[in-house]
Amino acid sequence: MNIFDAIKTCLSKYVTFSGRASRSEFWYFYLFSIILNIILFIVSDIFMWVSALLLILPLLAVTARRLHDINKSGWWQLIGFVPIIGWVMIFFYIKKSDLEDNKYGSIPS
């Protein structure tokens, strides 16, 4: 999946917390949101905050789907809010996808 497909997929699944998301879909959308917010912050911090508020739900949704891809509940992302311990989430985000269907759905394309 390329960056444009990832952006299109994540925005079309704006609040879809079910299913699975590949590593590339997750990381490309995460990269897109960071770059967009940096650019908008340079233009105006108000635009950056509006963008951040608009992208929080799709970011939470793609993160939940990414965790589903490694057969973890989407609720695991709450650990990210715990100081120091939250850094362990990076290992979940970079872990390879399950190569078989799991209880959250079939293998993402």
C-alpha positions as CSV (number, residue, x, y, z in Angstrom):
1,M,0.0,0.0,0.0
2,N,1.4,3.4,-0.9
3,I,0.9,6.6,1.1
4,F,-2.1,7.9,-1.1
5,D,-3.9,4.6,-0.7
6,A,-3.3,4.6,3.0
7,I,-4.7,8.2,3.4
8,K,-7.7,7.4,1.3
9,T,-8.4,4.2,3.2
10,C,-8.0,5.7,6.6
11,L,-10.2,8.7,5.8
12,S,-12.9,6.5,4.2
13,K,-12.8,4.4,7.3
14,Y,-13.0,7.5,9.5
15,V,-14.4,5.8,12.6
16,T,-14.2,2.2,11.6
17,F,-12.6,0.4,14.6
18,S,-13.3,-3.1,13.3
19,G,-11.1,-5.0,10.9
20,R,-7.4,-5.0,10.4
21,A,-4.8,-2.5,9.0
22,S,-1.4,-3.3,7.7
23,R,1.8,-1.8,9.0
24,S,2.1,0.3,5.8
25,E,-1.4,1.7,6.2
26,F,-0.8,2.6,9.8
27,W,2.6,4.2,9.3
28,Y,1.8,6.1,6.1
29,F,-1.3,7.6,7.7
30,Y,0.6,8.5,10.9
31,L,3.4,10.1,8.7
32,F,0.7,12.0,6.8
33,S,-0.9,13.4,9.9
34,I,2.5,14.5,11.4
35,I,3.6,16.2,8.1
36,L,0.2,17.9,7.7
37,N,0.2,19.2,11.2
38,I,3.8,20.6,10.9
39,I,2.9,22.4,7.7
40,L,-0.3,23.8,9.2
41,F,1.5,24.8,12.3
42,I,3.9,26.9,10.1
43,V,0.9,28.5,8.4
44,S,-1.2,29.0,11.6
45,D,-1.4,27.2,14.9
46,I,-5.2,27.4,14.7
47,F,-5.2,25.4,11.5
48,M,-2.9,22.8,13.1
49,W,-5.3,22.4,16.0
50,V,-8.3,22.0,13.7
51,S,-6.5,19.4,11.7
52,A,-5.4,17.6,14.8
53,L,-9.0,17.5,16.1
54,L,-10.2,16.2,12.7
55,L,-7.6,13.5,12.5
56,I,-7.8,12.2,16.0
57,L,-10.6,9.7,15.3
58,P,-9.1,8.2,12.1
59,L,-5.8,7.9,14.0
60,L,-7.5,6.1,16.9
61,A,-9.4,3.9,14.4
62,V,-6.3,2.9,12.3
63,T,-4.4,2.3,15.5
64,A,-7.1,-0.1,16.7
65,R,-7.2,-1.8,13.4
66,R,-3.3,-2.1,13.5
67,L,-3.5,-3.8,16.9
68,H,-6.2,-6.1,15.5
69,D,-3.8,-7.1,12.8
70,I,-1.4,-8.5,15.4
71,N,-4.4,-10.2,17.2
72,K,-4.5,-7.6,20.1
73,S,-7.6,-5.7,21.2
74,G,-7.8,-2.0,20.2
75,W,-8.1,-1.1,23.9
76,W,-4.3,-1.8,24.2
77,Q,-3.7,1.7,22.7
78,L,-4.7,3.1,26.1
79,I,-1.3,1.9,27.4
80,G,0.2,4.6,25.2
81,F,-1.1,7.2,27.7
82,V,0.9,5.7,30.6
83,P,4.2,7.5,31.1
84,I,7.3,5.4,30.2
85,I,5.4,2.1,29.9
86,G,3.5,3.5,26.9
87,W,6.7,3.3,24.8
88,V,6.3,-0.4,24.6
89,M,3.4,0.2,22.1
90,I,6.0,0.9,19.4
91,F,6.8,-2.8,19.4
92,F,3.2,-3.6,18.7
93,Y,3.1,-1.0,15.9
94,I,6.2,-2.4,14.1
95,K,5.4,-6.1,14.6
96,K,4.7,-8.1,11.5
97,S,1.1,-8.9,10.7
98,D,-0.4,-12.3,11.5
99,L,-0.1,-14.4,8.4
100,E,-3.5,-16.0,9.0
101,D,-7.0,-14.8,9.5
102,N,-7.7,-14.0,13.2
103,K,-10.8,-13.1,15.2
104,Y,-10.7,-9.5,13.9
105,G,-10.8,-10.4,10.2
106,S,-8.9,-11.6,7.2
107,I,-5.4,-10.5,6.2
108,P,-5.3,-6.9,5.0
109,S,-4.2,-6.3,1.4
